[in-house]
Amino acid sequence: MPGKDKDSHIFERNLIALILVLVLFLSPLTEFWAALDAPWYSPYLIWSLAILIAFLLQRSIQSEDNES
């Protein structure tokens, strides 16, 4: 069943992205990057990075669907 393997691959990618976002925003790393005296826009840059990763994942998923 090639469709089931493909769905599993998509799920794994999304799960990895979710875990990375959770590590960035819900771990002790938040205290670390908040204490760096970084500019006020640094949390927005990190959120933008998370959104960009999600966008790239969705784009690759859609291109894989179009190839099938």
Phi, psi and omega per residue, in radians:
M1 nan 1.683 -3.122
P2 -1.191 -0.501 -3.123
G3 -1.161 -0.674 -3.129
K4 -1.175 -0.706 3.112
D5 -1.115 -0.701 3.137
K6 -1.137 -0.748 3.112
D7 -1.112 -0.664 3.114
S8 -1.124 -0.705 3.125
H9 -1.119 -0.736 3.118
I10 -1.120 -0.768 3.128
F11 -1.066 -0.731 -3.130
E12 -1.117 -0.724 3.108
R13 -1.079 -0.804 -3.141
N14 -1.144 -0.646 3.114
L15 -1.143 -0.728 3.104
I16 -1.100 -0.747 3.116
A17 -1.100 -0.734 3.122
L18 -1.096 -0.745 3.137
I19 -1.119 -0.719 3.110
L20 -1.085 -0.739 3.121
V21 -1.136 -0.743 3.113
L22 -1.102 -0.676 3.112
V23 -1.128 -0.698 -3.134
L24 -1.174 -0.675 -2.975
F25 -1.835 -0.289 -3.075
L26 -2.133 0.287 -3.113
S27 -1.988 3.093 3.045
P28 -1.079 -0.209 3.066
L29 -1.056 -0.510 3.138
T30 -1.102 -0.691 3.095
E31 -1.165 -0.624 3.129
F32 -1.138 -0.913 -3.087
W33 -1.348 -0.264 3.034
A34 -1.381 -0.467 -3.100
A35 -1.566 0.071 -3.087
L36 -1.425 0.036 -3.029
D37 0.942 0.729 3.108
A38 -1.327 2.857 3.104
P39 -1.066 2.823 -3.076
W40 -1.071 -0.423 -3.057
Y41 -1.582 0.032 -3.110
S42 -1.082 -0.684 3.064
P43 -1.094 -0.588 3.114
Y44 -1.180 -0.603 3.076
L45 -1.153 -0.694 3.135
I46 -1.180 -0.736 3.070
W47 -1.100 -0.696 3.111
S48 -1.084 -0.672 3.086
L49 -1.108 -0.737 3.112
A50 -1.102 -0.717 3.120
I51 -1.167 -0.688 3.112
L52 -1.114 -0.728 3.105
I53 -1.086 -0.755 3.115
A54 -1.102 -0.706 3.112
F55 -1.097 -0.793 -3.128
L56 -1.134 -0.660 3.081
L57 -1.098 -0.798 -3.137
Q58 -1.116 -0.697 -3.141
R59 -1.122 -0.716 3.136
S60 -1.220 -0.603 3.094
I61 -1.136 -0.763 -3.138
Q62 -1.151 -0.656 3.126
S63 -1.202 -0.589 3.064
E64 -1.174 -0.644 3.102
D65 -1.154 -0.651 3.140
N66 -1.233 -0.502 3.133
E67 -1.284 -0.478 -3.086
S68 -1.309 nan nan
